[in-house]
C-alpha cells in the first residue's frame, strides 16, 4: 500500500502521455479526452488521501504530484486548443492571466526551492474542482458557458496564494493549506 501513491502519480503521468500521443497522432475525441481526464482527476484525489493515510506524504511525492498535475493540465490545454480552439479564444484573457500567474509562481519556486513547491493548498483543491467542472461540461456535454473563466479565476487565486506562501515560508514545507498557515509556520515557537 505504501507505493500506491507513486503508482497513482505514474498513472496520471501515463494519462498525460496518452493525451500527448493522441494530440500528435490525431484521433482524439471528446469521449477519450474525458476518460483520460477522469483517470487523472481520480488519481490526483486518491494519491494524496492514500499517502496521508499510509504516512508516506513525503516532500518528493508531493512535488512529483504537483509537477505531474501541471504537465497534465498543460497537455490538456494543448488538446483543447486542437479540439475546441474557439472556446480558448473566447476566454483568452482569463487564460493568459491564469497561465501568467502559474509561470511567475513556477519561476519563483525554482529560484527559491529549486523544485516545484507542492503546497497542495485548499485553493489548489478548489482550482482542481473547478477544472473538473469545466472539463465535464466541455468534454462531456459540449457546453462552454462560464466554466473556463471560473476555473481560470480559481487558478489565478491559487497561484497568487502559492506565490504568497513561497514568499512567506523560511524553509520549504509541503502541504500548507493556506497563506495564514504559512504565516503561522514562519513565526518562531513561543517559549513556555
KAFENVEN-V50605 format. One record per pair of residues at least 12 apart in sequence whose C-alpha atoms are under 6 Angstrom apart, sorted by the first residue. I is the first residue (numbers start at 1). J is the second residue. Records with the same first field share a line. If there is no record, write none. Layout:
# KAFENVEN-V50605
I: J ; J
This chain:
# KAFENVEN-V50605
5: 47 ; 51
8: 43 ; 47
9: 65
12: 40
13: 68
15: 36
16: 72
30: 139
34: 139
62: 118
63: 116 ; 118
66: 118
94: 149 ; 152
98: 152 ; 155 ; 156
101: 159
102: 159
105: 163
118: 174
119: 174 ; 175 ; 176
120: 175
121: 176 ; 177 ; 178
122: 177
123: 158
124: 158
127: 154 ; 155
130: 151
131: 151
134: 147 ; 148
165: 179 ; 182
169: 186
